[in-house]
Amino acid sequence: MVARQIPDLRALARFVTFKPIELNGKRRRLASALTIDDLRTIARKRTPRGAFDYTDGAAEGEISLERARRSYREVEFNPEALRPVAEVDPSTNILGARSALPFAIAPTGFTRLMHSAGEEAGAAAAAHAGIPFTLSTLGTTSIEGVHAVAPEGRNWFQLYMFRDREISYELVQRAQETGFDTLFLTIDCPVAGARMRDVRNGFTFPPRLGVRTFVDAAPRPWWWFDLLTTRPLELASIAGANGSPGEVVSGAMDPTLSIADLRVLREMWPGNLVVKGVQTVHDARRVVDAGADGIVLSNHGGRQLDRSPIPFHLLPAVVREVGDETTIMIDSGIMNGADIVAAVALGADFALIGRAYLYGLMAGGREGVDRTIDILHAEIRRTLFLLGVASLAELEPRHVTQLVPERAGVRI
């Protein structure tokens, strides 16, 4: 028999606690987000469908996006026990400078469509966290505007090569004069991919208020209030851009981009030159031989060619080919800090986050981007501790098993 007694209310008081009530709705929402998927859920509720789907969606059947994310889910970590790790250091040296974390904010286009704070929120949050920020040619904040909000931050510029080369060259010159130290040339976008969600939503830039968009936006008046009470929504580098995002992209980009253009940029640009959108080992070798300081293994987040190679599966072969000669970065499909740890273990030097950043932006502006970085930071630290490594430099391929072998289609 269990001996029982009359409840002691004084003892009960020790077990009764009340969390402080957070009156600020934004802070309350963001504090409830424990993962990037949680931020995505909040973003979906707070953003009109057209803008959310532009961020969340991918090309055609969205097969490339699903495969990229699945490649990280199909990772098995191999932790090492009985290794004393009192503290972990998630910082790294990338392209000649230190980054507090092994990732940067990736270049994203049309960003103020997601939230009026746009690239300014991303640049300020990145500078605060001690990581790089990358501005897109299709950004809604100018090169000078990003520098103004993050003058002490490390800012990178992503370049699309326009049909009118002089426009692109002028952007390169402005980025250099403003103090951006790294130039990313994107090579996987000769024309825009077929992004079916945008077509079905009738999504345009700038957004047009039709019956469908009005019905969708009505429960989200704060989005329209932000849009109408802040500076005009426009692309900072393409005057008068109008139409669907695909029409804007295809109308400006030059499908005749070649290795010769890379060599021209190498002559023009004195800083770090990185080629983004490498999808074969052969192209990795070509761009490194042409003078690139780094490459980004990327299928554009699945937004261009559907069924394109999976960057994470391609990584080991590229590391074997050029890993000793260049900086290797990776993007597409990253939704967890553990994904970044896995990529570094297999030889990546750095990662870029796109959608994860935009989910945070849509969920809460600048504070939402801070929350994205905090979540990934915590996941990276926790994964390093649990693997039994004290720094990124200690990560090796033996710490990771890809449960799905590298695809036979990886081209050498």
Order of alpha helices (4+ residues) and beta strands (2+ residues): alpha-alpha-alpha-alpha-alpha-beta-beta-beta-beta-alpha-beta-alpha-beta-alpha-beta-alpha-alpha-alpha-alpha-alpha-beta-alpha-beta-alpha-beta-alpha-beta-alpha-beta
